[in-house]
Amino acid sequence: MYDCIVVGGGIAGLQAAIQLGRYRHRVLVIDKGRGRSTLCRSYHNVLGWPDGVSGQELRKLGRQHAERLGVEFRQDEAVAAARNGRGFQIALADGGGAVHTETLLAATGVLDRFPPLPGLEERLGISVYVCPDCDGYEVSGKRTVVMGSGDTGAGMALALCYWTDRIVYVNHERQAVGSGYADKLVESGIAYVEAEIAEVLGGPDARFDGVRLSDGRTIDGERGFIAFGGNEVYTGWMASLGVERLENRHIVTDPRTKKTNVPGVWAAGDIGVHSEQVTIAMGEGSQAAIWIHKELLKRKMNTAVFV
């Protein structure tokens, strides 16, 4: 029986694990090894890293830090959760086993949907970006190609007008663009191309040079953004607990404690209802861990009094 199981070994989960480890609780982190932080080659807006830091590096350092504090790690995927006495049982995909815990922190995050375009994934976070709040600054004044779908891509292109007036929107999936968005694209001087992308072009060091379309045309660019919509919010595994979720599957938590509506269950990071930022995920991880610690202390005190 663990004091706390953290499901998700990204930024929020690791920060929570470090805090809980410093409280000397018995903690297990379950992580399947793929998520936003494994794909981002460089975060540019994190305090202390003015030249950027990759998600992989943050994860490596975070795990090392947590392991020094006695936190255990298991590479696996949580597929279901159920109440078990005063704690919880987490069913795992690998081998069909299960683990048990008094408290549970869900930090399974979000994964952006994008097609498997050759040359795309290795440029994420370096010259191709996902979040305009995180990386809009990186396209300042540069010719930028938005690779996307329908209104979602159009919305991204319009948002980037704050940073540059040299934007091409390639509607790769050829989904309809509403008249409101279409008119705004024209008004903003954004070039619009409705065609499939065959390949993301670039040179060494993950440089972005544009895209090659399936009809053979090329569109030059200095930076890229993706906006396809339909991002996966990984909260389905805990739905059976009765955790309150919005229609988009993000989890509702108490803003002060990060506690869900289910006693003993917390949520932190991108699965919550907020702006999806790595620095916010760090803060929420610590915030949740502090209140998990308070709950564990209260339970131990009540047990001691009862005995």
Phi, psi and omega per residue, in radians:
M1 nan 2.041 3.089
Y2 -1.488 2.680 3.005
D3 -1.197 -0.711 3.118
C4 -2.611 2.373 2.952
I5 -1.907 2.232 3.065
V6 -1.782 2.064 3.109
V7 -1.730 1.921 -3.082
G8 2.073 2.018 -3.105
G9 -1.836 0.574 3.038
G10 -1.470 -2.711 -3.018
I11 -1.154 -0.812 3.134
A12 -1.127 -0.816 -3.115
G13 -1.098 -0.725 -3.135
L14 -1.185 -0.725 3.130
Q15 -1.125 -0.676 3.078
A16 -1.130 -0.740 -3.127
A17 -1.086 -0.697 3.105
I18 -1.084 -0.812 -3.135
Q19 -1.114 -0.767 3.128
L20 -1.170 -0.621 3.075
G21 -1.112 -0.626 3.108
R22 -1.224 -0.376 3.013
Y23 -1.445 -0.062 3.131
R24 1.169 0.563 3.022
H25 -1.475 2.765 3.059
R26 -1.508 2.024 -2.966
V27 -2.250 2.430 3.018
L28 -2.139 2.299 3.030
V29 -1.864 2.148 3.075
I30 -1.829 2.172 -3.074
D31 -2.494 2.329 -3.132
K32 -1.499 -0.149 2.989
G33 1.577 0.148 3.089
R34 -2.519 2.311 3.123
G35 -3.084 -2.974 -3.132
R36 -0.966 -0.745 -3.057
S37 -1.280 -0.311 3.056
T38 -1.446 -0.358 -3.081
L39 -1.632 -0.497 -3.072
C40 -1.338 2.025 -3.116
R41 -1.374 -0.256 3.116
S42 -2.894 2.160 2.940
Y43 -1.643 2.295 -3.045
H44 -1.875 -0.083 -3.011
N45 -2.117 0.592 -3.100
V46 -1.877 2.230 3.118
L47 -0.942 2.281 3.098
G48 1.641 -0.129 -3.131
W49 -2.236 1.188 -3.072
P50 -1.102 -0.414 3.112
D51 -1.699 0.130 3.123
G52 1.593 2.730 3.082
V53 -2.554 2.408 -3.113
S54 -1.351 2.716 3.050
G55 -1.083 -0.637 3.131
Q56 -1.095 -0.703 -3.138
E57 -1.174 -0.758 3.106
L58 -1.075 -0.712 3.130
R59 -1.145 -0.738 -3.141
K60 -1.090 -0.839 3.141
L61 -1.150 -0.691 3.132
G62 -1.113 -0.731 3.123
R63 -1.155 -0.750 3.106
Q64 -1.027 -0.755 3.137
H65 -1.070 -0.845 -3.106
A66 -1.137 -0.718 -3.119
E67 -1.115 -0.591 3.072
R68 -1.086 -0.417 -3.132
L69 -1.669 0.142 3.075
G70 1.584 0.097 3.126
V71 -1.247 2.378 3.109
E72 -1.676 2.647 3.134
F73 -2.242 2.539 3.069
R74 -2.475 2.154 3.094
Q75 -1.458 1.947 -3.070
D76 -2.975 3.089 3.116
E77 -2.187 2.234 3.043
A78 -1.305 2.236 -3.114
V79 -1.948 -0.306 3.112
A80 -2.864 2.737 3.093
A81 -2.400 2.502 -3.130
A82 -2.516 2.631 3.042
R83 -1.171 2.399 -3.141
N84 -2.461 1.679 -3.052
G85 1.159 -2.254 3.107
R86 -1.612 0.065 3.135
G87 -2.155 -2.595 -3.044
F88 -2.459 2.670 3.038
Q89 -2.035 2.252 -3.128
I90 -1.941 2.072 3.103
A91 -1.483 2.390 -3.059
L92 -1.957 2.646 -3.090
A93 -1.311 -0.721 -3.032
D94 -1.335 1.817 3.112
G95 1.450 -0.091 3.083
G96 1.260 0.354 3.129
G97 -1.376 -3.110 3.136
A98 -2.557 2.683 3.090
V99 -2.258 2.775 -3.009
H100 -2.193 2.566 -3.075
T101 -2.677 2.681 3.039
E102 -1.328 -0.751 -3.121
T103 -2.235 2.808 -3.040
L104 -2.377 2.309 3.016
L105 -2.055 2.072 3.092
A106 -1.601 2.109 3.128
A107 -2.469 0.781 -3.023
T108 -1.456 -0.144 2.916
G109 1.218 -2.841 -3.062
V110 -2.308 2.546 3.027
L111 -2.168 2.190 -3.125
D112 -1.201 2.401 3.090
R113 -1.480 2.264 3.021
F114 -2.696 2.588 -3.122
P115 -1.244 2.741 -3.119
P116 -1.365 1.126 -3.114
L117 -1.341 2.265 3.080
P118 -0.971 2.294 3.091
G119 1.545 -0.041 -3.068
L120 -1.482 -0.977 -2.943
E121 -1.033 -0.677 -3.095
E122 -1.237 -0.142 3.137
R123 -1.816 -0.063 -3.099
L124 -1.105 2.207 3.137
G125 1.538 -0.214 -3.140
I126 -1.869 -0.890 3.108
S127 -2.371 -0.101 3.031
V128 -2.201 2.335 -2.963
Y129 -2.217 2.961 -3.076
V130 -2.079 -0.714 -2.983
C131 -1.964 2.086 3.138
P132 -1.186 -0.493 3.091
D133 -1.218 -0.637 3.119
C134 -1.322 -0.811 -2.879
D135 -2.273 0.220 3.045
G136 -0.991 -0.623 3.123
Y137 -0.970 -0.587 -3.054
E138 -1.188 -0.294 -3.122
V139 -1.798 0.204 -3.064
S140 -0.913 2.049 3.072
G141 1.235 0.096 -3.058
K142 -1.787 2.645 3.066
R143 -1.208 2.083 -2.977
T144 -2.134 2.294 3.105
V145 -1.830 2.069 3.053
V146 -1.615 2.073 3.094
M147 -1.773 2.036 -3.023
G148 -2.803 -2.772 -3.069
S149 -2.534 2.210 3.002
G150 0.904 -2.441 -3.104
D151 -1.125 -0.543 -3.128
T152 -1.073 -0.828 3.110
G153 -1.157 -0.667 3.120
A154 -1.106 -0.730 3.110
G155 -1.076 -0.702 3.105
M156 -1.115 -0.790 3.135
A157 -1.010 -0.746 3.139
L158 -1.180 -0.661 3.112
A159 -1.102 -0.601 -3.097
L160 -1.321 -0.155 3.079
C161 -1.057 -0.390 3.071
Y162 -1.071 -0.526 -3.021
W163 -1.778 -0.551 -3.071
T164 -2.672 2.651 3.074
D165 -1.896 0.298 -3.118
R166 -2.051 1.350 -3.008
I167 -2.190 2.391 2.987
V168 -2.122 2.244 3.079
Y169 -1.833 2.070 3.089
V170 -1.821 1.940 3.137
N171 -1.449 1.464 -3.011
H172 -1.080 -0.726 -3.082
E173 -1.565 -0.008 3.053
R174 0.979 0.573 3.036
Q175 -1.347 2.634 -3.059
A176 -1.084 2.451 3.025
V177 -1.857 2.117 -3.110
G178 -1.037 2.703 -3.067
S179 -1.050 -0.601 3.127
G180 -1.091 -0.804 3.105
Y181 -1.177 -0.749 -3.112
A182 -1.020 -0.757 3.133
D183 -1.117 -0.691 -3.129
K184 -1.206 -0.592 3.074
L185 -1.069 -0.776 3.128
V186 -1.126 -0.823 -3.132
E187 -1.052 -0.567 -3.086
S188 -1.549 -0.024 3.122
G189 1.271 0.440 -3.135
I190 -1.550 2.157 3.101
A191 -1.220 2.427 -3.096
Y192 -2.120 2.258 3.110
V193 -2.276 2.199 3.100
E194 -1.863 1.683 -3.076
A195 -2.864 2.676 3.107
E196 -1.328 2.495 3.083
I197 -1.633 2.279 3.114
A198 -1.622 -0.560 -3.023
E199 -2.817 2.501 2.990
V200 -1.603 2.204 -3.034
L201 -1.675 2.654 3.103
G202 3.018 3.050 -3.114
G203 -2.022 -2.716 -3.118
P204 -1.116 2.849 3.122
D205 1.034 0.562 3.075
A206 1.035 0.543 3.090
R207 -1.184 2.507 3.104
F208 -1.808 2.210 3.137
D209 -2.031 -0.015 -3.128
G210 2.232 -2.770 -3.118
V211 -2.379 2.646 2.983
R212 -1.870 2.248 -3.117
L213 -1.500 2.841 -3.099
S214 -1.152 -0.353 3.107
D215 -1.560 0.096 3.080
G216 1.700 -0.277 3.113
R217 -1.199 2.667 3.032
T218 -2.095 2.557 3.069
I219 -2.126 2.040 -3.097
D220 -1.317 2.620 3.073
G221 -2.862 2.822 3.089
E222 -1.856 -0.448 3.108
R223 -2.481 2.750 3.122
G224 -2.281 2.714 3.010
F225 -2.354 2.574 3.038
I226 -2.016 2.546 3.138
A227 -2.794 1.486 -3.089
F228 -1.829 -0.262 -3.115
G229 1.287 3.090 3.107
G230 1.214 0.535 -3.136
N231 -1.086 2.546 -3.108
E232 -1.537 2.131 3.070
V233 -1.789 2.012 -2.961
Y234 -1.515 1.313 3.099
T235 -2.167 -0.025 -3.096
G236 -1.061 -0.571 -3.087
W237 -1.117 -0.346 -3.092
M238 -1.956 0.155 -3.102
A239 -1.064 -0.592 -3.088
S240 -1.159 -0.274 3.099
L241 -1.339 -0.238 -3.098
G242 1.474 0.371 3.108
V243 -1.160 2.329 -3.134
E244 -1.202 2.195 3.105
R245 -2.262 2.634 3.044
L246 -1.404 3.078 -3.139
E247 -1.072 -0.500 3.128
N248 -1.527 0.149 3.039
R249 1.361 0.073 3.019
H250 -1.267 2.569 -3.045
I251 -1.594 2.407 3.080
V252 -1.537 2.245 3.113
T253 -2.286 2.818 2.993
D254 -1.196 2.200 -3.062
P255 -1.097 -0.427 -3.114
R256 -1.445 -0.673 -2.978
T257 -1.977 -0.278 -3.024
K258 1.163 0.315 3.110
K259 -1.409 2.489 3.076
T260 -1.498 -3.079 3.097
N261 -1.291 -0.161 3.136
V262 -1.717 2.086 3.135
P263 -0.977 2.297 3.127
G264 1.592 -0.018 -3.104
V265 -2.128 2.237 3.104
W266 -2.093 2.844 3.067
A267 -2.471 2.472 -3.131
A268 -2.550 2.679 3.078
G269 1.601 -2.698 -2.962
D270 -1.169 -0.280 3.109
I271 -1.349 -0.186 3.101
G272 -1.405 -3.135 -3.098
V273 -1.724 1.630 -3.101
H274 -3.035 -3.129 3.021
S275 -1.210 2.282 -3.063
E276 -1.477 1.727 -3.083
Q277 -2.362 2.492 -3.123
V278 -1.111 -0.660 -3.127
T279 -1.218 -0.608 3.067
I280 -1.173 -0.687 3.108
A281 -1.051 -0.730 3.087
M282 -1.023 -0.869 -3.111
G283 -1.067 -0.750 -3.132
E284 -1.166 -0.596 3.086
G285 -1.058 -0.821 3.097
S286 -1.133 -0.739 -3.116
Q287 -1.047 -0.834 3.126
A288 -1.102 -0.744 -3.102
A289 -1.078 -0.671 3.127
I290 -1.067 -0.739 -3.110
W291 -1.381 -0.475 2.992
I292 -1.115 -0.749 3.096
H293 -1.038 -0.758 3.126
K294 -1.057 -0.728 3.139
E295 -1.149 -0.747 3.134
L296 -1.128 -0.681 3.089
L297 -1.090 -0.778 -3.134
K298 -1.071 -0.731 3.134
R299 -1.136 -0.730 -3.134
K300 -1.159 -0.670 3.113
M301 -1.148 -0.740 3.128
N302 -1.130 -0.663 3.099
T303 -1.135 -0.745 -3.124
A304 -1.104 -0.699 3.135
V305 -1.168 -0.715 -3.122
F306 -1.119 -0.755 -3.128
V307 -1.177 nan nan
